[in-house]
């Protein structure tokens, strides 16, 4: 894309040079024509009155006559181009005013012959497109947040009314209270993740890198999750190469917690989870895999987007809100790393995190 832009810019520059050369030639030809017109005009005038002044006066009259004709032409052309230029500026001002009112569906037509304002017009059009995309993302974000908040609130409200019924049994009452507690926890987790993601994207989140053993950190997280994977009779396949990393330990801790918890959540009873840490010399490679339902190609394209859920029903019952992987990706990028996923329906899913190692 960059190469194509440079090629277009090069072609435009060449075309501008050709037009500049032709303009200069045109001006030179016009000056000669005006001087000739003044010369033959004065010759005819002097012949008509049968009187000819000195050569110096003739030359002065010819020069003034040529300059007069040139001035008239320039005044006419200046008025013509000034009106077109003012219309062009007015269009740009109207586009900027529309964007200031929140209407980003604007576009300024560029001069097909180039000119000094080509880059300005391109910048305005690009700004309108990018602001329009940001506005669309903002509206989608508000819609998603509203939906995620409204859903548990509706459940809490409904089961709270059900608890007012004196006819329900103690077992039903306990069940309703458990649902209210689960939905309240879900709301709290949503709020916490929103604040966390907002802080990470604000560029003001504390970032305190230090040297530590990455393999020990991942092993500690696996052991901390032992009750969950033992409860589901999951086999853990762990191979951790000894690697020292310079990074923010607390931030990366959230990455491993999220990925390992997701692997446990979506692995069936008796399944297998693999956690492998290797080094390629320049970067540490962490692969966390699990067998299970897998992720479709369509879902993989959006898996790191905010509020996206590959399996909405399963995420809902599991308390997910679609923000975990967005946080994981943001933290990984803050460390100049990358994260990717390889999966297919009914096959193994593998998340790969690559982090640069100290030289």
Residue pairs with C-beta under 8 A, 6 or more apart in sequence:
12 114
12 118
15 113
15 114
16 114
19 113
19 114
30 70
30 73
31 66
31 70
34 65
34 66
34 67
34 69
34 70
34 73
35 62
35 63
35 66
37 65
37 66
37 69
38 61
38 62
38 63
38 64
38 65
38 66
38 68
38 69
39 62
41 65
42 58
42 61
42 62
42 65
46 52
46 53
46 58
52 58
53 61
88 111
88 117
91 108
91 109
92 108
92 120
92 121
92 124
95 106
95 107
95 108
95 124
95 128
96 124
98 104
98 106
99 106
99 127
99 128
99 131
102 135
104 128
104 129
104 131
104 132
104 135
105 128
105 132
106 128
107 125
107 128
108 121
108 124
108 125
109 121
110 118
110 121
110 122
110 125
111 117
111 118
111 121
141 306
141 307
144 306
144 307
144 322
145 194
145 307
148 190
148 307
148 321
148 322
149 187
149 190
151 316
152 183
152 184
152 186
152 187
153 183
153 187
155 179
155 180
155 183
156 180
156 183
156 184
159 176
159 177
159 179
159 180
160 180
162 168
162 176
163 173
163 176
163 177
168 176
182 319
185 319
186 319
186 321
189 319
189 321
190 321
190 323
193 321
193 323
193 324
193 327
194 323
196 254
196 327
197 306
197 323
197 326
197 327
197 330
199 205
200 327
200 330
200 331
200 334
201 330
207 248
207 251
207 334
208 248
208 250
209 246
209 247
209 248
209 335
210 246
210 247
210 248
210 249
211 244
211 245
211 246
211 358
212 244
212 245
212 247
212 249
213 242
213 243
213 244
213 245
214 243
214 244
214 245
214 247
214 252
214 277
214 284
214 286
214 355
215 240
215 241
215 242
215 243
215 277
217 249
217 252
217 253
217 256
218 240
218 256
218 275
218 277
218 286
219 238
219 240
221 253
221 256
221 257
221 260
222 236
222 238
222 260
222 275
225 260
225 261
225 264
228 261
228 264
229 236
229 264
229 267
229 273
232 264
232 267
232 268
232 269
232 270
232 271
233 269
233 270
234 264
234 267
234 269
234 270
234 271
234 272
234 273
235 270
235 271
235 272
235 273
236 272
236 273
236 275
237 272
237 273
237 274
237 275
237 276
238 274
238 275
238 276
239 275
239 276
239 277
239 278
240 275
240 276
240 277
241 277
241 278
241 279
243 277
243 279
243 284
243 357
244 357
244 358
245 252
245 284
245 355
245 357
245 358
246 358
247 335
247 355
248 334
248 335
251 331
251 334
251 335
252 331
252 335
252 355
254 327
254 328
254 331
255 328
255 331
255 332
255 353
256 286
258 324
258 325
258 327
258 328
259 288
259 328
259 351
259 353
260 273
260 275
260 288
262 324
262 325
263 273
263 288
263 289
263 290
264 273
264 290
265 318
265 320
266 290
266 292
266 293
266 314
266 349
267 273
267 290
267 291
267 292
268 291
268 292
271 290
271 291
271 292
272 290
272 291
273 288
273 289
273 290
274 287
274 288
274 289
274 290
274 350
275 286
275 287
275 288
276 286
276 287
276 289
277 284
277 285
277 286
277 287
278 284
278 285
278 287
279 285
279 357
281 357
282 356
282 357
282 359
283 337
283 354
283 355
283 356
283 357
284 354
284 355
284 357
285 352
285 353
285 354
286 352
286 353
286 354
286 355
287 350
287 351
287 352
287 353
288 350
288 351
288 353
289 348
289 349
289 350
289 351
290 348
290 349
291 347
291 348
291 349
292 349
293 311
293 345
293 346
294 343
294 344
294 345
294 346
294 347
294 348
294 349
295 303
295 310
295 341
295 343
295 344
295 345
295 349
296 310
296 344
296 345
297 344
299 308
299 310
300 341
300 343
302 308
303 310
303 325
303 341
304 325
304 326
304 328
304 329
304 339
305 322
305 326
306 322
306 323
306 326
307 321
307 322
307 323
308 322
309 315
309 316
309 320
309 322
315 321
315 322
328 339
329 339
332 338
332 339
332 353
332 355
335 355
335 356
336 355
336 356
337 353
337 354
337 355
337 356
338 353
338 354
339 351
339 352
339 353
339 354
340 351
340 352
341 349
341 350
341 351
341 352
342 349
342 350
342 352
343 349
343 350
